[in-house]
Amino acid sequence: MKKILAVGLVMNVAILCAQQYAYVAAESGLSLRDQPDVNGKLLTKLAYAEAIGVLEETDIKLVVLDGGKKVSGEWVKVETRNHIGYVFNGYLSSSKISKTIRLDLDKLNVEIKNLATSDYKRTHNLKQQDSAKINVDLGASPERKEIVLVDSDYKHVSIFQRYENSISFMSADAQCDAKDWKSFDSEWKPLKQITSNTFETLAYTENDWKKFITTSVEELKTEVIEQCGEDWLNYFKTIENLKDHPVGVSTNRVFLKIILTDFEDNITEKIIEFDMPSGC
């Protein structure tokens, strides 16, 4: 019996080692279907840079047109955490892909590393626009992310960050939600510069949350009294962190401000808004 179990274990290890891994290279996401056919049932859409296991090749060829360019490949059977199905391998990479967001400016490209989005949009054109909105995926955060300046033709580039928080409070019977009533914008703070072309976004500490609660309480007093009673003001005095019941704090949006100075000392500002889903 021990020999049989040992042989089975070796076979399982061999299968796992033989399985190839690939990474989704389609910036808009890649369709996973139940059959190796474009008309097959859509099981899910795989995210850009997502890792999947390649189980077998099908030899069923496919050529697609993407922006006027032909992309050739074949259908392959793959396994994800929740599904087994088929994808077109013309949009697979054998190398791990960083989830990079690209901002295309007039004389500069900006890359934000390792940030998952909810809409799969990875590139934003800011040559003619002064702002862009990035929809952050649930559970992801733009905090402590590396920002790289690529091919900069500006005399100076500086980047600042701020956030917008909201506060809610609950009674014994129902949630007294002040989220849409009161928001707080922090001041702009400069990003930490790692190298001449690399920055790191800021993370918000416990002190930032406490400061927000202290700042908001005066303006919230009337709202709290009307909805939950005057006794609830005492809860705000005992809060030590954002998880303390019955008060909740959440980040609604995070902003970056990129200030560009050209060689004639003309200054341009670009604003990047990170929209945080509920629950972050």
Summary of the structure (lengths in Angstrom):
residues: 280
radius of gyration: 24.7
end to end distance: 50.8
largest distance: 80.7
contacts: 776
relative contact order: 0.13
helix: 18%
strand: 44%
